[in-house]
Amino acid sequence: MRIPYAAPDPAPDSEEAAIVGRIAARRAPRPLQPLDLALLQAPPMADGWNAFLGAVRTRGAALGARARELAVCRVAVCNRAWYEWAHHAPLAAAAGVSAEALRRVVARRDLLVPIEEEEGEQGGEGQGDDEGQRERSARDFARGLGLDDKDWAVLRYADEMTRNVEVPDPVFDALKALCSDREIVEATTTIAAYNCVSRFLVALDGMSPPLSISLSGNHVRFHLFPNIVHEISLTKKKREREERWRQWGCDPKETCVSVQLTIVT
């Protein structure tokens, strides 16, 4: 970070202590995150941020976790906010988005450019310059990786809101055809909120790392910075589905930090 982290232990019975307590309650059982410690340099800002993001994350019941995390991940890619990606790609995976869909659709530089073209391979037939044809081809490609029409509509909406602010009528109409008014408001609020988060992170982190992704078996690894590797591990069992986070620690002398997500079904 370009600014130092705030001390997480202010004087007891102070307003700052109450603010830290509210943030810690939302984060539990995890500790305060680096983002929290940066925000706590301005405690009133951190308090308002915590309340707003808490509502976005926990009270957007209509939209659902899958659409919410797809939107957040797309915002992270568009804004090159890899800290945001590292925290939300596992949540998208836990909501049922495949590692291949994350790699080959959500993490594209341009949603309408097939990943084969991004990787320097020749595209298939029918992928001309016509915008409608490009849209249909990209949507069909996403369907083949398990992303349904609502997933695609949310991704396109997040893309236009983040890159261009103004959303073309066809993109909005596609979302409206599949979502209620409440879902649209929740999607719009979520995308706007995580644009705020990503812009805060990118501005103060001072880094614009490239994204390189490799896939091996049931592991997908996102190479974020030279010293950070984010890994998703998908494991299936016959028990109740749940998500488990495990931070493997961060030693300054080590060359990477890994986050492993296990999905149990």
Secondary structure by P-SEA (a helix, b strand, c coil): ccccccccccccccaaaaaaaaaaaaaccccccaaaaaacccaaaaaaaaaaaaaaccccccccaaaaaaaaaaaaaaacaaaaaaacaaaaaaacccccccccccccccccccccccccccccccccccaaaaaaaaaaaaaaacccaaaaaaaaaaaaaaccccccaaaaaaaaacccaaaaaaaaaaaaaaaaaaaaaaaaaccbbbbbbbbcccbbbbbccccbbbbbbbbbcccccbbbbbbccccccccbbbbbbbbcc
